[in-house]
Amino acid sequence: MCFNVESAAEMERLNGVAGEIGIIAPVSLRVNPDVDAKTHPYISTGLKQSKFGIAYDRALPLYRQAAGMAHLRVTGIDCHIGSQITEVSPFIAAAEKVLALVDQLAAEEIVLDHIDFGGGLGICYDNETPPAITNYAHALLAALRGRSTRLIVEPGRILVGNAGVLLTRVEYLKHGEEKNFAIVDAAMNDLMRPALYDAFHTIRPVQKSAMPTPEYEVVGPVCESGDFLGHARQLGVAAGDVLAVMSAGAYGMSMSSNYNTRPRAVEVMVDGKAVHLIRARETVAQLYADEKIIR
């Protein structure tokens, strides 16, 4: 559809490559509206200090430059202010700034085909109360009233986040003076969010149990103290039990790795009573397959 350009340097490179192969590249500029998404700093992408996008006060001259380039065709504008946003107001603040810029561009006869407001609407991992999709949609539509430009949104995690779980088996229970540990066979390489963002995921035993529920640190076997899936969880479990780490459908498998020579997990899709293997479990042999020994 188009290239979303993040910087002046990227735009110049794209124009050069398009010229070399004799085409006109459609482009949309990602504008940074400097709006606080009120989310975790690592997933807030719309502030001035962010590496993402083109600064709002530099966007108009850059659009002028793009419109004058021989091998680019300006088609749209986009912004994305962050992820796991639980209020509508940051979206509307960003939309208002973007639409003001769209009007400035139209006044200079740079007419856009589409406006991409990105995504970032949050889900409930613990006790968050993100707005209903209808509230989000109505707020955007109100801001767009009277306009005919095509609207694009990128829903992201709200489509898949709560559709996935990570299943992990308790290997050992380790009781100490200050903390108890439930050591499981999943780790930070399987679900990076807790270690990376200190993100919360509900953890539930798959089996019903009448056992006592002491407080456990749910940790993996990777050689990092930051290798955890949950802190201070009350769980009635024994070695061999299976735990479900909830809300793992977004940024789970896509952020997984082979750290510590750990093959990535199998992925299974459950559709009613039907179960489908959609990604086979990796093997250690596969991890070594592309390595070469030079003698």
N, C-alpha and C positions, 0 to 999 in steps of 0.2 A: 504493500500500500504506500508506504513512505519511510524515509529514514528520519528518526527523531534525533536531531542534532543537539549536542550538549555543550558545544563551545565554538568559538570562532575558528580555532585551529582545525577542529574536526570538519567544519563546513568547508574550509579551503581545501582540505585533503579530499573530501567527497567530490567537490567540483573538479579537482584535478583528475581523479580516477574516472569519473563520468566522461570527461573530455577524452581521456586516453582510449576508452572503449566506444566512444561515439554515441553516447546516449544522454538524455536529460533525466536527472535524478529528482524524483519528487521528495521534498523535504518539509518537515515540521520542526519548529524550534521548541525545545523544552525550556520553558521559562520558569525561573525560580521566583515565586511571588513573595518570599520572605514572610511566610505565615507559620506560626508555631502550631504544629499538629498535636501538641500535648500528649506525646507518646514517648517511648523509650528513646534516648538520644541516638542510639545506634540505628534506629529505623525511622528517624525524623529526617526528611530529605529536602524540606522546603525553606530552610533558614539561610541567611546570608553566608554563614560559615560552612554550609554544606558543599561537598565536592560536586553535587549534581546541578545540572541546568545552567542557564544563562541568567545572570543578574537582571532583575526587573528593569533597572534604569539603563541597561545596555541593550535590551531586547529590540527596541525600535530601530536604532541605527544598524543593528545586525540584520534585521529584516530588510532594511533598505539595501544593505550590501548583498544579501542573498538574492533579492529581486533583480539585481543588476548582473548577477553571475550568468555566464553563457550556458552553463551545463546544469543549472539547478532550476527547479520549478517549485515555488512556494505553495504548499497545499494546506497547511494547518498550523495549529499551535497546541502545545500540550503542557501539562504540569502534573506533578505527583509530589505531594507534600509529606508523605510518610505512610506508615503501615500500622495496623492495629489501633486505628483511631476510633474513639468511643463517643465522640460528640459530632454533631452536624455543623456547628459554627465554624470550625476551621475550613471545612470544604467550601462553605459559602463565602468566607473571607477571601479564599484563593480564587474562587469563581469570579467574584466582583472585580478583582484586580486584573484577571485574565481578560474578562469581557471589556474592561476599559481600554486595554491594549488592543483588542480586536477592533474596537471603534476607531482608535487612532490609526490603525493600519488601513481600515476602509477609507478613511478620509484622505489617505495618500494613494488610493486605488490599488492597495494590496489586499485583495479580497480572498478570504480563506474558504476552503471547502469543508473543513471540519474543525471542531474543538474537542480535544481529548482532555478530560478532567482527571485522568488517571484512576487510581483506586485508593485502597487503604482502609475501607470500612472494617471495623474490628469484629471479633467474635467473642464469645464467653468462654474463657479458659477456667476461671475461678468464680468471681462474683462481679465481673464487669457487666455493665448494662449498655451495650452499644445500641444505637438507634435502629429502629425497624427499617428495612429496606424501603418501605413505602414512604417513611418520613424523609429519608435521604433523597429519594427520587422526587418527591414533591418540592423539597427545598431547591433542588437543582432546576427543576422545571420552572419554578417561580422566578429564579434568577434569569432564566433564558426566555421569559415570556416576550413574544413579539419577534423572535428571531427564527430564521429558517435554516441556519447553518447546521450541518449534521453533527450530532453529539455522539461522542465515544466515551465509554467508561470501562475500567478494567477491574472487575470485582475482586479478583485474587482470592485471598484466603477464605473469604466468606462463603465461597462455593464449596470448598473442599476441606477446610480446617477441621471441622467437627465430624467429617465423614470418615476419618481414619484414626486407628489406634495402633500403638506399638505394643506387641505382646512380648513379654520377657519373663524368663524363669528365674526364680530365686535359687542361687547356687549354695549360698551359705548365709547363716545368721551369725553375726559377730557382736557379742554384748560387751560393753566396756563401762568404765566408771562414769564417764561423762556423756558418751553417745553410744547408741546401738546402730549397727549397720546391717542393712539387707543388701547383700552383694548379689547382683543380678547379672545375667549374661548379655544384656544390652549395655550400651555405654554411650559416651559423648560422641563417638564417631557415628552412632546410629541416629541420635537425636541431639543436635548441637545446641538447640535453643536454651536449655537451662544453663549450660556452661557459658554460653556466649552472652546472653542477655539477663541471666538470672531469672529466666522466664518460668512461670508456674504452669505445670500440667497436673491435672488431677490424676491420682494413681489409685486404682481399685483392684482388689483381689478378684480373680475370675471365679474362684471357688467360694461358696458360702462356708463360713467357719464360725464356731462358737469359742474359738481360742481367745485369750487375752489380747489386747491391742496396745502393746507398748509403742513408743515413738521410735521410728527408724529413720536414719539417713539412707535413702535408696541410691546406691552407688554402683558403678560398673567396674570392670577389671582393668581399665586402661590406666597407664602409669602417670596420672595427673591427679593432684588433690582436687582439681576442679571437675573431675569426672563424676558428675552426679545427675540424677534425674529428678530428685525431689528431696527437700529438707524436712525433717521433723514431721514425718507422716505416721499417723496412728494406723497400724496394720496388724491384723491377726493372721499371720502367715507362718509357714514352715518351709524348710528347704524342699525344693521340688515344686512348690506352688507357682502358679502363673499369675503375673500382674498385668493389668491393662493400663498403659500410659495413654491417657485420653488426649483428644484434640491434636493428633499427630499427622493429620492429613495435609497440612501446609508446612513447608519448610522442614519436613522430616527427611524423606528419602532424597529430596533435591539437595539438601545440605550435608548428606552423609558422606563418609570418607573411608579410606582403608587404613587410617592411622593405627599403629601398632600391629600392622599386618593382619587386620581384621576384615574378613570377607563381609560384604554388605548383605543385609537380610533379604529373605524372600518377601515378595509382595503378593498378597492374595486379595482378590475382589469377591465380596459376598453380595449376591444379588438375590434377595429372598432366600430360598432354600438352595440355590445354586452357588457353588464355590468355584472360582476360576483362578488358576495360577497366571499372574500377569508379569511377574519378573522372577526368574529362578534365583535361588540362593547362589551367591558366588562361592568359589572354592579357593583355597590357598594356592592350588596349582595354577588357577587362572591369574592370580596376582603376580606369580613369577614368570608367566608364559612369555612376556615381552622382554624379559631381562636377558642380557648376553654376558657370558663369561669370556674374557679375553685372556688367552694363555700365552 
